[in-house]
Amino acid sequence: MIIVSTDKTKFDIPFIHNFLKDIYWSAPRTIEEVQICIANSFCFGIYLDDKQIGFARVITDYVVFAYLMDVFIDEKYRGNGYSSILIDAMMNEPELKEIKIWRLATTDAHFLYQKFGFNSLAHPEKLMEKIVI
């Protein structure tokens, strides 16, 4: 049975850290940094028979803006539609329904996010970033 939960007490922090510590968009991230990120974000875990198989988090003000981050499904469970279930749960979460602008960054999953209404930026020239390494 698949369920999606926002209950932070259910998250398997070592599992989440193990994935995020090596992935291109978040490496290197310590377990302490993962815990801080979770504490300060609206998070979702996806579970198959009570075993966590994926994770995602949203940084938001709950009204105007949300940024989707750290979305993943364990490699052993990919190809079964679980990422779509996870994102659908996020897009239909009652606490996030008022958000007007959603953003995310992806290198290789455009097809997934397009199913949920995400598109390329209308005005990328307006966005700026500062990266501190």
Contacts in CASP RR format, 6 or more apart in sequence:
PFRMAT RR
TARGET T0000
AUTHOR 0000-0000-0000
METHOD contacts of the structure
MODEL  1
MIIVSTDKTKFDIPFIHNFLKDIYWSAPRTIEEVQICIANSFCFGIYLDD
KQIGFARVITDYVVFAYLMDVFIDEKYRGNGYSSILIDAMMNEPELKEIK
IWRLATTDAHFLYQKFGFNSLAHPEKLMEKIVI
1 48 0 8 1.000
1 49 0 8 1.000
2 46 0 8 1.000
2 47 0 8 1.000
2 48 0 8 1.000
2 82 0 8 1.000
2 85 0 8 1.000
3 46 0 8 1.000
3 47 0 8 1.000
4 44 0 8 1.000
4 45 0 8 1.000
4 46 0 8 1.000
4 47 0 8 1.000
4 85 0 8 1.000
4 86 0 8 1.000
4 89 0 8 1.000
5 44 0 8 1.000
5 45 0 8 1.000
5 47 0 8 1.000
6 42 0 8 1.000
6 43 0 8 1.000
6 44 0 8 1.000
6 45 0 8 1.000
6 93 0 8 1.000
8 38 0 8 1.000
8 39 0 8 1.000
8 43 0 8 1.000
10 45 0 8 1.000
10 47 0 8 1.000
10 52 0 8 1.000
11 38 0 8 1.000
11 43 0 8 1.000
11 45 0 8 1.000
11 52 0 8 1.000
11 55 0 8 1.000
12 52 0 8 1.000
13 31 0 8 1.000
13 34 0 8 1.000
13 35 0 8 1.000
13 38 0 8 1.000
14 31 0 8 1.000
15 52 0 8 1.000
15 55 0 8 1.000
15 74 0 8 1.000
16 34 0 8 1.000
16 38 0 8 1.000
16 52 0 8 1.000
16 55 0 8 1.000
16 70 0 8 1.000
17 29 0 8 1.000
17 30 0 8 1.000
17 31 0 8 1.000
17 34 0 8 1.000
19 54 0 8 1.000
19 55 0 8 1.000
19 72 0 8 1.000
19 74 0 8 1.000
20 26 0 8 1.000
20 27 0 8 1.000
20 29 0 8 1.000
20 34 0 8 1.000
20 70 0 8 1.000
20 72 0 8 1.000
21 27 0 8 1.000
21 28 0 8 1.000
21 29 0 8 1.000
21 30 0 8 1.000
21 31 0 8 1.000
23 72 0 8 1.000
24 107 0 8 1.000
25 70 0 8 1.000
25 105 0 8 1.000
25 107 0 8 1.000
26 70 0 8 1.000
29 37 0 8 1.000
37 57 0 8 1.000
37 70 0 8 1.000
38 57 0 8 1.000
40 59 0 8 1.000
41 57 0 8 1.000
41 58 0 8 1.000
41 59 0 8 1.000
41 69 0 8 1.000
42 57 0 8 1.000
42 58 0 8 1.000
42 59 0 8 1.000
42 60 0 8 1.000
42 93 0 8 1.000
42 95 0 8 1.000
42 96 0 8 1.000
43 55 0 8 1.000
43 56 0 8 1.000
43 57 0 8 1.000
43 58 0 8 1.000
44 55 0 8 1.000
44 56 0 8 1.000
44 57 0 8 1.000
44 58 0 8 1.000
44 86 0 8 1.000
44 89 0 8 1.000
44 90 0 8 1.000
44 93 0 8 1.000
45 52 0 8 1.000
45 54 0 8 1.000
45 55 0 8 1.000
45 56 0 8 1.000
45 86 0 8 1.000
46 52 0 8 1.000
46 53 0 8 1.000
46 54 0 8 1.000
46 55 0 8 1.000
46 73 0 8 1.000
46 82 0 8 1.000
46 85 0 8 1.000
46 86 0 8 1.000
46 89 0 8 1.000
47 53 0 8 1.000
48 77 0 8 1.000
48 82 0 8 1.000
53 73 0 8 1.000
53 74 0 8 1.000
53 76 0 8 1.000
53 77 0 8 1.000
53 82 0 8 1.000
54 72 0 8 1.000
54 73 0 8 1.000
54 74 0 8 1.000
54 77 0 8 1.000
54 82 0 8 1.000
54 86 0 8 1.000
55 70 0 8 1.000
55 71 0 8 1.000
55 72 0 8 1.000
56 68 0 8 1.000
56 69 0 8 1.000
56 70 0 8 1.000
56 71 0 8 1.000
56 72 0 8 1.000
56 86 0 8 1.000
56 87 0 8 1.000
56 90 0 8 1.000
57 68 0 8 1.000
57 69 0 8 1.000
57 70 0 8 1.000
58 66 0 8 1.000
58 67 0 8 1.000
58 68 0 8 1.000
58 69 0 8 1.000
58 90 0 8 1.000
58 96 0 8 1.000
59 66 0 8 1.000
59 67 0 8 1.000
59 69 0 8 1.000
60 66 0 8 1.000
60 67 0 8 1.000
60 96 0 8 1.000
60 99 0 8 1.000
62 95 0 8 1.000
62 96 0 8 1.000
62 98 0 8 1.000
62 99 0 8 1.000
63 98 0 8 1.000
63 99 0 8 1.000
63 100 0 8 1.000
64 99 0 8 1.000
64 100 0 8 1.000
64 101 0 8 1.000
65 99 0 8 1.000
65 100 0 8 1.000
65 101 0 8 1.000
65 102 0 8 1.000
65 103 0 8 1.000
66 96 0 8 1.000
66 99 0 8 1.000
66 101 0 8 1.000
66 102 0 8 1.000
66 103 0 8 1.000
67 102 0 8 1.000
67 103 0 8 1.000
67 104 0 8 1.000
68 90 0 8 1.000
68 102 0 8 1.000
68 103 0 8 1.000
68 104 0 8 1.000
69 104 0 8 1.000
71 83 0 8 1.000
71 86 0 8 1.000
71 87 0 8 1.000
71 104 0 8 1.000
71 109 0 8 1.000
73 82 0 8 1.000
73 83 0 8 1.000
73 86 0 8 1.000
83 109 0 8 1.000
83 112 0 8 1.000
84 112 0 8 1.000
84 115 0 8 1.000
87 112 0 8 1.000
87 113 0 8 1.000
87 115 0 8 1.000
87 116 0 8 1.000
88 116 0 8 1.000
90 96 0 8 1.000
91 116 0 8 1.000
102 118 0 8 1.000
104 113 0 8 1.000
104 118 0 8 1.000
106 112 0 8 1.000
106 113 0 8 1.000
110 118 0 8 1.000
121 127 0 8 1.000
END
